[in-house]
Amino acid sequence: MTTRRKKIYEGKAKILYEGPEPGTLIQYFKDDATAFNAQKKAVLEGKGVINNRISEFVMTKLNAIGVHNHFIKRLNHREQLIKEVEIIPLEVICRNIAAGSLSKRLGLEEGTPLPRSIIEFCYKNDELGDPLVAEEHITAFNWATTQDIDDIMATTLRVNDFLSGMFSGVGITLVDFKIEFGRIWEGDFSRIILADEISPDSCRLWDSVTNEKLDKDRFRRDMGDVIESYAEVARRLGIMKDMPTVIQGGLH
């Protein structure tokens, strides 16, 4: 059996390979970390393994409550089998507390609770720095219809409710998160499902008591202990025990 697989796409944190059957892909989680539109880079040993497990855990639970997504099953420490989707070129950001670019843009002190959850759309384009876009842009450029946007926003709020409760139960505050969606075709009809990943790479997670950051901001801001923080999230979710012993043994 040949081990050469056809690479479909390589992003900053993951690689997509051709799947074993039509309509599937294999998603490989890398240890690469990037920030500030890939101007800052590093390799963080074990990050891909932890993100693979956390994303599997979250996507499985979302599927169970009827939030359909691309996850089929985890194959090994770094890979999962997923449904092939036609990615909608939007990053969908849901914010509960002011942080990151929202704080800078609107002059809000980081940590300020927002009056309600805010959903923002960014055009998914690294060369342009993923610029913020309005619904007008999305419909004008035919990235998604008004109905698609309604579906995406409703699903995003469901994901927010679920994740907020799940993390709150283990002493973590969900500050914000970024998700992506894709179209899956069934004959002439398409439906939109959740895609990509949900992990400390794509969420801001703060300890509920100390506000200590347990996410990618530790890498962005040179705070250190990035992998230890990701592993702490996995430990609190109860999935650390399934990790390879090299990660369990190396992180205390």
C-alpha positions, -999 to 999 in steps of 0.1 A, spaced: 0 0 0 14 34 -9 17 60 17 17 89 -8 -15 108 -5 -28 136 -26 -26 169 -8 -57 190 -15 -49 221 6 -24 233 32 -33 260 57 -14 275 86 -24 249 111 -38 220 91 -34 200 59 -62 184 39 -56 152 20 -78 132 -3 -101 109 16 -105 71 13 -139 75 -5 -155 103 -26 -169 131 -5 -144 127 23 -111 143 32 -84 136 58 -77 166 80 -42 166 95 -34 188 125 1 204 124 22 217 153 28 250 134 16 281 152 11 314 134 -1 348 145 -5 383 130 -14 369 96 16 344 97 42 371 104 49 353 137 56 316 134 67 287 156 64 250 160 48 240 193 54 203 198 21 184 205 -3 213 196 -17 193 167 -24 163 188 -42 183 215 -63 203 190 -73 171 171 -87 157 204 -104 189 215 -120 194 181 -131 158 180 -147 161 214 -165 194 206 -177 184 171 -190 150 184 -210 168 210 -223 194 185 -234 166 161 -253 149 191 -274 181 196 -282 185 159 -255 210 149 -244 192 118 -206 195 110 -180 179 88 -165 156 115 -169 119 108 -143 102 131 -108 106 144 -83 83 127 -52 87 149 -34 112 171 -32 139 143 -58 130 117 -95 129 114 -119 118 86 -142 146 75 -168 153 49 -156 173 19 -174 207 19 -173 237 -4 -160 262 20 -178 296 22 -150 322 22 -160 337 55 -146 336 90 -175 339 114 -165 354 148 -188 353 178 -178 376 207 -192 375 243 -165 397 259 -144 425 244 -109 412 234 -84 413 206 -93 434 175 -127 444 188 -111 461 218 -86 480 195 -113 489 170 -139 503 194 -116 514 223 -131 489 247 -111 476 276 -103 440 272 -125 419 295 -155 442 292 -187 420 289 -206 429 257 -243 439 259 -251 407 239 -232 382 218 -219 399 186 -213 381 154 -188 395 129 -179 383 94 -144 385 79 -135 377 43 -113 346 44 -82 359 25 -47 358 41 -32 381 16 -57 408 26 -55 401 63 -90 386 66 -108 420 64 -141 427 82 -171 426 59 -208 434 61 -238 414 50 -239 437 20 -205 425 8 -214 389 14 -246 390 -7 -232 414 -34 -202 391 -41 -224 360 -39 -204 344 -11 -237 335 6 -274 344 3 -294 363 29 -310 330 39 -275 314 42 -265 343 65 -295 338 87 -287 300 89 -251 307 97 -260 333 124 -286 310 140 -261 280 140 -233 303 154 -255 313 183 -264 277 190 -227 268 190 -220 298 213 -247 287 238 -234 251 238 -197 260 241 -203 287 268 -222 262 289 -197 234 283 -166 255 292 -184 272 321 -189 238 336 -152 233 338 -143 267 350 -135 284 317 -150 315 302 -156 315 265 -146 350 255 -150 346 217 -144 321 189 -140 318 151 -157 292 130 -161 284 93 -189 269 73 -192 249 41 -218 237 16 -225 200 13 -243 190 -19 -271 164 -20 -282 162 -56 -292 197 -67 -297 209 -31 -270 222 -8 -270 227 29 -246 245 51 -227 228 79 -200 237 104 -165 230 92 -128 236 101 -120 231 138 -129 242 173 -99 244 196 -78 268 217 -64 280 183 -98 293 173 -113 303 207 -104 327 234 -106 308 267 -100 324 301 -99 307 335 -132 318 351 -116 327 384 -82 342 375 -89 352 339 -56 335 330 -55 329 292 -57 293 281 -56 299 243 -35 311 213 -32 346 228 -4 331 250 15 326 217 5 359 202 16 378 232 47 359 241 33 347 275 48 312 273 33 279 284 12 277 253 10 239 251 6 236 289 -25 259 286 -39 239 257 -33 207 277 -51 223 307 -82 228 285 -81 192 274 -76 180 310 -106 200 323 -127 186 295 -117 151 306 -99 141 275 -62 144 286 -61 108 297 -65 97 260 -35 116 249 -2 99 239 20 94 270 47 117 256 22 146 260 7 134 293 42 128 307 58 160 295 31 184 307 23 189 344 
